[in-house]
């Protein structure tokens, strides 16, 4: 699509995420969305961003829509017009939570708020306006589109996390309790919605080749890998002398909070048995209020939201990611690699990334193995430098923001002709 055609058209983006108005909003989901907004906005194409938000947020911004446009345009670095549609709510009874979602994703607790008459009517209104490209950001937004009956001949779908795989992993993870068995019954409806959305789209984007192969093996067509990406600093950081381990993540995301609990309760005591001076930094929005913070261990610092990530990484010798749940690929590991940090992770934590065990990362799954890998790096500055430098090289080759955005732009333009 030529640049002058881009300028005449408009991209409509449907997203279930909240506006970035707190100053603490560049988390993993928004980092990924920024890739697509940069690609969609190339050539000066305007972007209309339809957000599905709590009803009270719609009311709060009703008298200042222009101000919200200014905030979002500044945040994304491009012209954005924001439209807010109110989510719906319900009394979350046991029957509603566990049973109603078995036949349809629209009744499952993670997806129910994003449907309903108000959201679906707003989607129809926006589709009636001149729209060059429709981009659907994540499965909740796709469920709202499916409920509205809306269609567009040039539609792209970022599935991002493969939701049914995440649900399977959660159900299989110990401990098992009756509610998890009910969640397992939600999986067929999840898969059906993923496939219905993909069938309407010219392309469905996922984070990794592993996810693409999984979906292709199930019969999903036109799946394209768009890796998560970050902008790398000009040079890698030196290895600090302090024996410091970092975990960074948004703590409202349950797998991150579970990983911190594992670090604090099970892994760090094994590290301290060999390196008593080791310190753990836990950073990310919500980390200051984790239940683990009540333990009183003075070798752990709960930092909450950290604005200056460069300083945080400069203080950290090792980045540890002991996740056992979740999906997609971890922006936190790509970012750590961009700063030249030595990384220890579980295979789940590093899933979908092309870092090789022993060459650019240390992969361990059990508590003792994770602790021992951290100990090795805390004791060996040269090993930290070697792994961190190699990880940075892989990051620059595969996950650099400019290159990924360029690839997405070409894919959308080529498929939307």
For each residue, the residues with C-beta under 8 A, 3 or more apart:
1: 5 6 43 413 416 417
2: 5 6 43
3: 6 7 42 43 44
4: 7 8 43
5: 1 2 8 9 43 132
6: 1 2 3 9 42 43 44 45 132
7: 3 4 43 44 45
8: 4 5 132
9: 5 6 45 130 131 132 133
10: 45 46 47 48 129 130 131 132
11: 40 41 45 46 47 48 131 132 133 134 135
12: 47 48 50 126 127 129 131 133 134 135 152
13: 36 37 40 47 48 49 50 135 136 137
14: 50 52 123 134 135 136 137 141 142 144 145
15: 33 49 50 51 52 137 138 141
16: 51 52 114 137 138 140 141 144
17: 29 30 33 51 137 138
18: 21 51 53 57
19: 51 53 57 68 71 72 82 84
20: 25 26 30 71 72 75
21: 18 25 68 71
22: 25
23:
24: 285 305 307
25: 20 21 22 30 75
26: 20 30 31
27: 30 31 250 285
28: 31 32 228 250 328 330 331 332
29: 17 32 33 138 160
30: 17 20 25 26 27 33 34
31: 26 27 28 34 35 228 229 230 331
32: 28 29 35 36 158 160 207 228 331
33: 15 17 29 30 36 37 137
34: 30 31 37 38 76
35: 31 32 38 39 226 228 229 401 404 405 408
36: 13 32 33 39 40 135 137 158 205 226 408
37: 13 33 34 40 41 47 76 78 80
38: 34 35 41 42 77 78 401 405 408 409
39: 35 36 42 405 406 408 409 412
40: 11 13 36 37 45 47 133 135 412
41: 11 37 38 44 45 46 47 76 78 79
42: 3 6 38 39 45 409
43: 1 2 3 4 5 6 7
44: 3 6 7 41
45: 6 7 9 10 11 40 41 42 132 133
46: 10 11 41 79 81
47: 10 11 12 13 37 40 41 78 79 80 81
48: 10 11 12 13 80 81 83 126 129 131
49: 13 15 72 80 81 82 83
50: 12 13 14 15 83 85 122 123 126
51: 15 16 17 18 19 82 83 84 85
52: 14 15 16 85 86 87 113 114 119 140 141 144
53: 18 19 57 58 84 85 86 87
54: 57 58 86 87
55: 58 59 86 87 89
56: 59 60
57: 18 19 53 54 60 61 84
58: 53 54 55 61 62 84 85 86
59: 55 56 62
60: 56 57
61: 57 58 64 65 67 68 84
62: 58 59 65
63:
64: 61 67 68
65: 61 62 68 69 82
66: 69 70
67: 61 64 70 71
68: 19 21 61 64 65 71 72 82 84
69: 65 66 72 73 80 81 82
70: 66 67 73 74
71: 19 20 21 67 68 74 75
72: 19 20 49 68 69 75 76 80 82
73: 69 70 76 77 78 79 80
74: 70 71 77
75: 20 25 71 72
76: 34 37 41 72 73 80
77: 38 73 74
78: 37 38 41 47 73
79: 41 46 47 73
80: 37 47 48 49 69 72 73 76
81: 46 47 48 49 69
82: 19 49 51 65 68 69 72
83: 48 49 50 51 122 126
84: 19 51 53 57 58 61 68
85: 50 51 52 53 58 118 119 122 123
86: 52 53 54 55 58 118 119
87: 52 53 54 55 113 114 116 119
88: 112 113 115 116 118 119
89: 55 113
90: 96 112
91: 96
92: 96 97 109
93: 96 97
94: 97 98 99
95: 98 99 100
96: 90 91 92 93 99 100 107 109
97: 92 93 94 100 101 109
98: 94 95 101 179 182 183
99: 94 95 96 102 182
100: 95 96 97 107 108
101: 97 98 104 105 107 108 109 111 112 186 189
102: 99 182 185 186 189
103: 107 189
104: 101 107 108 189
105: 101 108 111 139 143 186 189 190 192 193
106: 111 112 115 143 147
107: 96 100 101 103 104 111 112
108: 100 101 104 105 111 112 186 189 190
109: 92 96 97 101 112
110: 140
111: 101 105 106 107 108 114 115 139 140 143 193
112: 88 90 101 106 107 108 109 115
113: 52 87 88 89 116 140
114: 16 52 87 111 119 140 141 143 144
115: 88 106 111 112 119 120 143 144 147
116: 87 88 113 119 120 147
117: 120 121
118: 85 86 88 121 122
119: 52 85 86 87 88 114 115 116 122 123 144 147 148
120: 115 116 117 123 124 144 147 148 149 150
121: 117 118 124 125 148
122: 50 83 85 118 119 125 126
123: 14 50 85 119 120 126 127 144 145 148 150
124: 120 121 127 128 148 149 150
125: 121 122 128 129
126: 12 48 50 83 122 123 129 131
127: 12 123 124 131 134 150 151 152
128: 124 125
129: 10 12 48 125 126
130: 9 10
131: 9 10 11 12 48 126 127 134 152
132: 5 6 8 9 10 11 45 154 416
133: 9 11 12 40 45 152 154 155 156 412 416
134: 11 12 14 127 131 152 154 155 156
135: 11 12 13 14 36 40 155 156 157 158
136: 13 14 141 142 145 155 156 157 158 197 201
137: 13 14 15 16 17 33 36 141 158 160
138: 15 16 17 29 141 142 158 159 160 161
139: 105 111 142 143 159 161 163 190 193 194 197
140: 16 52 110 111 113 114 143 144
141: 14 15 16 52 114 136 137 138 144 145
142: 14 136 138 139 145 146 157 159 193 197
143: 105 106 111 114 115 139 140 146 147 193 197
144: 14 16 52 114 115 119 120 123 140 141 147 148
145: 14 123 136 141 142 148 150 197 200
146: 142 143 149 193 196 197 200
147: 106 115 116 119 120 143 144
148: 119 120 121 123 124 144 145
149: 120 124 146
150: 120 123 124 127 145
151: 127 155 200
152: 12 127 131 133 134 155
153:
154: 132 133 134 202 416
155: 133 134 135 136 151 152 200 201 202
156: 133 134 135 136 201 202 203 204 205 412 415 416
157: 135 136 142 197 198 200 201 203 204 205
158: 32 36 135 136 137 138 204 205 226
159: 138 139 142 162 163 194 197 198 204 205 206 211
160: 29 32 137 138 205 206 207 328
161: 138 139 165 166 207 326 327 328
162: 159 165 166 194 206 211 214 215 327 328
163: 139 159 166 167 190 194 327
164: 167 168 187 190 191 194
165: 161 162 168 169 211 214 327
166: 161 162 163 169 170 325 326 327
167: 163 164 170 171 183 184 186 187 190
168: 164 165 171 172 184 187
169: 165 166 172 173 325 326 327 348
170: 166 167 173 180 183 325
171: 167 168 176 180 181 183 184 187
172: 168 169
173: 169 170 324 325
174:
175:
176: 171 180 181
177: 180
178: 181 182
179: 98 182 183
180: 170 171 176 177 183 184
181: 171 176 178 184 185
182: 98 99 102 178 179 185 186
183: 98 167 170 171 179 180 186 187
184: 167 168 171 180 181 187
185: 102 181 182 188
186: 101 102 105 108 167 182 183 189 190
187: 164 167 168 171 183 184 190 191
188: 185 191 192
189: 101 102 103 104 105 108 186 192 193
190: 105 108 139 163 164 167 186 187 193 194
191: 164 187 188 194 195 218
192: 105 188 189 195 196
193: 105 111 139 142 143 146 189 190 196 197
194: 139 159 162 163 164 190 191 197 198 215 220
195: 191 192 198 199 218 219 220
196: 146 192 193 199 200
197: 136 139 142 143 145 146 157 159 193 194 200 201 204
198: 157 159 194 195 201 204 215 220 221 222 223
199: 195 196 221
200: 145 146 151 155 157 196 197
201: 136 155 156 157 197 198 204 222
202: 154 155 156 222 415 416
203: 156 157 222 223 224 411 412 415
204: 156 157 158 159 197 198 201 215 220 222 223 224
205: 36 156 157 158 159 160 223 224 225 226 408
206: 159 160 162 211 212 215 223 224 225 226
207: 32 160 161 211 225 226 227 228 328 329 352
208: 211 212 225 227 328 329 351 352 353
209: 212 213 225 352
210: 213 214 351 352
211: 159 162 165 206 207 208 214 215 223 225 327 328 352
212: 206 208 209 215 216 223 224 225
213: 209 210 216 217
214: 162 165 210 211 217 218
215: 162 194 198 204 206 211 212 218 220 223
216: 212 213 219 220 223
217: 213 214
218: 191 195 214 215
219: 195 216
220: 194 195 198 204 215 216 223
221: 198 199
222: 198 201 202 203 204
223: 198 203 204 205 206 211 212 215 216 220
224: 203 204 205 206 212 411
225: 205 206 207 208 209 211 212
226: 35 36 158 205 206 207 404 407 408 411
227: 207 208 329 398 399 404
228: 28 31 32 35 207 328 329 330 331 334 399
229: 31 35 334 399 400 401 403 404 405
230: 31 331 334 335 338 395 399 400 401
231: 338 400 401 402
232: 338 392 395 396 400
233: 236 237 310 338 339
234:
235: 340
236: 233 339 340 388 389 392
237: 233 240 313 314 339 340 341
238:
239: 317 342 381 384 385 388
240: 237 244 314 315 316 317
241:
242: 279 315 317
243: 275 277 278 279 317 378
244: 240 278 279 280 281 315 316 317 318
245: 263 268 271 278 279 280 281 316 317 318 319 320 374 378
246: 280 281 283 312 313 315 316 318 319 320 336 341
247: 256 259 260 263 280 281 282 283 284 319 320 321
248: 283 284 306 309 312 319 332 335 336
249: 253 256 259 260 284 287 332
250: 27 28 253 256 284 285 286
251: 256 257 260 284 285 286 287 289 290
252: 257 285 286
253: 249 250 256 257 326
254: 257 258 325
255: 258 259 323 324 325 326
256: 247 249 250 251 253 259 260 284 323
257: 251 252 253 254 260 261 286 290
258: 254 255 261 262 323 324 325
259: 247 249 255 256 262 263 321 322 323 324 349
260: 247 249 251 256 257 263 264 282 287 290 292
261: 257 258 264 265 290 291 292
262: 258 259 265 266 267 322 324 367
263: 245 247 259 260 266 267 268 280 282 320 322
264: 260 261 267 268 280 282 292 295 297 300
265: 261 262 269 292
266: 262 263 269 270 367
267: 262 263 264 270 271 320 322 367 370 371 374
268: 245 263 264 271 272 278 280 297 299 300 371
269: 265 266 272 273
270: 266 267 273 274 367 368 371 372
271: 245 267 268 274 275 278 371 374 375 378
272: 268 269 275 276 278 299
273: 269 270
274: 270 271 375
275: 243 271 272 278 375 378 379
276: 272
277: 243
278: 243 244 245 268 271 272 275 299 374 378
279: 242 243 244 245 299 300 301
280: 244 245 246 247 263 264 268 299 300 301
281: 244 245 246 247 301 303 312 315 316
282: 247 260 263 264 287 290 292 293 300 301 302 303
283: 246 247 248 287 303 304 305 306 312
284: 247 248 249 250 251 256 287 303 304 305 306
285: 24 27 250 251 252 304 305
286: 250 251 252 257 289 290 304
287: 249 251 260 282 283 284 290 293 302 303 304
288: 293 302 303 304
289: 251 286 293
290: 251 257 260 261 282 286 287 293 302
291: 261 294
292: 260 261 264 265 282 295 300 302
293: 282 287 288 289 290 300 302
294: 291
295: 264 292 300
296:
297: 264 268 300
298:
299: 268 272 278 279 280
300: 264 268 279 280 282 292 293 295 297
301: 279 280 281 282
302: 282 287 288 290 292 293
303: 281 282 283 284 287 288 306 312
304: 283 284 285 286 287 288
305: 24 283 284 285
306: 248 283 284 303 309 311 312
307: 24
308: 311 312
309: 248 306 312 313 335
310: 233 313 314 339
311: 306 308 314 315
312: 246 248 281 283 303 306 308 309 315 316
313: 237 246 309 310 316 336 339 341
314: 237 240 310 311
315: 240 242 244 246 281 311 312
316: 240 244 245 246 281 312 313 319 341
317: 239 240 242 243 244 245 341 342 377 378 384
318: 244 245 246 341 342 343 344 374 377 378 384
319: 245 246 247 248 316 332 333 336 341 342 343 344
320: 245 246 247 263 267 343 344 345 370 374
321: 247 259 330 332 333 343 344 345 346 349 350
322: 259 262 263 267 345 346 349 370
323: 255 256 258 259 326 330 345 346 348 349
324: 173 255 258 259 262 346 348
325: 166 169 170 173 254 255 258 348
326: 161 166 169 253 255 323 348
327: 161 162 163 165 166 169 211 351
328: 28 160 161 162 207 208 211 228 352
329: 207 208 227 228 333 334 351 352 353
330: 28 228 321 323 333 334 345 349 350 353
331: 28 31 32 228 230 334 335
332: 28 248 249 319 321 335 336
333: 319 321 329 330 336 337 343 345 349 350 353 355 361
334: 228 229 230 329 330 331 337 338 353 395 399
335: 230 248 309 331 332 338 339
336: 246 248 313 319 332 333 339 341 343 391
337: 333 334 340 341 343 355 360 388 391 392 394 395 399
338: 230 231 232 233 334 335 392 395 396 399
339: 233 236 237 310 313 335 336 388 392
340: 235 236 237 337 385 388 389 391 392
341: 237 246 313 316 317 318 319 336 337 388 391
342: 239 317 318 319 362 377 383 384 385 387 388 391
343: 318 319 320 321 333 336 337 350 355 360 361 362 387 388 391
344: 318 319 320 321 361 362 363 364 370 373 374 377
345: 320 321 322 323 330 333 349 350 361 362 363 364
346: 321 322 323 324 349 350 363 364 365 370
347: 350 351 363 365
348: 169 323 324 325 326 351 365
349: 259 321 322 323 330 333 345 346
350: 321 330 333 343 345 346 347 353 355 361 363
351: 208 210 327 329 347 348
352: 207 208 209 210 211 328 329
353: 208 329 330 333 334 350
354: 394 398
355: 333 337 343 350 359 360 361 391 394
356: 359 360 361
357: 361 362 363
358: 362
359: 355 356 387 390
360: 337 343 355 356 387 390 391 393 394
361: 333 343 344 345 350 355 356 357 387 391
362: 342 343 344 345 357 358 373 376 377 387
363: 344 345 346 347 350 357
364: 344 345 346 369 370 372 373
365: 346 347 348 369 370
366: 369 370
367: 262 266 267 270 370 371
368: 270 371 372
369: 364 365 366 372 373
370: 267 320 322 344 346 364 365 366 367 373 374
371: 267 268 270 271 367 368 374 375
372: 270 364 368 369 375 376
373: 344 362 364 369 370 376 377
374: 245 267 271 278 318 320 344 370 371 377 378
375: 271 274 275 371 372 378 379
376: 362 372 373 379 380 383
377: 317 318 342 344 362 373 374 380 383 384 387
378: 243 245 271 275 278 317 318 374 375
379: 275 375 376
380: 376 377 383 384
381: 239 384 385
382: 385 386
383: 342 376 377 380 386 387
384: 239 317 318 342 377 380 381 387 388
385: 239 340 342 381 382 388 389
386: 382 383 389 390
387: 342 343 359 360 361 362 377 383 384 390 391
388: 236 239 337 339 340 341 342 343 384 385 391 392
389: 236 340 385 386 392 393
390: 359 360 386 387 393 394
391: 336 337 340 341 342 343 355 360 361 387 388 394 395
392: 232 236 337 338 339 340 388 389 395 396
393: 360 389 390 396 397
394: 337 354 355 360 390 391 397 398 399
395: 230 232 334 337 338 391 392 398 399 400
396: 232 338 392 393 399 400
397: 393 394 400
398: 227 354 394 395
399: 227 228 229 230 334 337 338 394 395 396 404
400: 229 230 231 232 395 396 397 403 404
401: 35 38 229 230 231 404 405
402: 231 405 406
403: 229 400 406 407
404: 35 226 227 229 399 400 401 407 408
405: 35 38 39 229 401 402 408 409
406: 39 402 403 409 410
407: 226 403 404 410 411
408: 35 36 38 39 205 226 404 405 411 412
409: 38 39 42 405 406 412 413
410: 406 407 413 414
411: 203 224 226 407 408 414 415
412: 39 40 133 156 203 408 409 415 416
413: 1 409 410 416 417
414: 410 411 417
415: 156 202 203 411 412
416: 1 132 133 154 156 202 412 413
417: 1 413 414
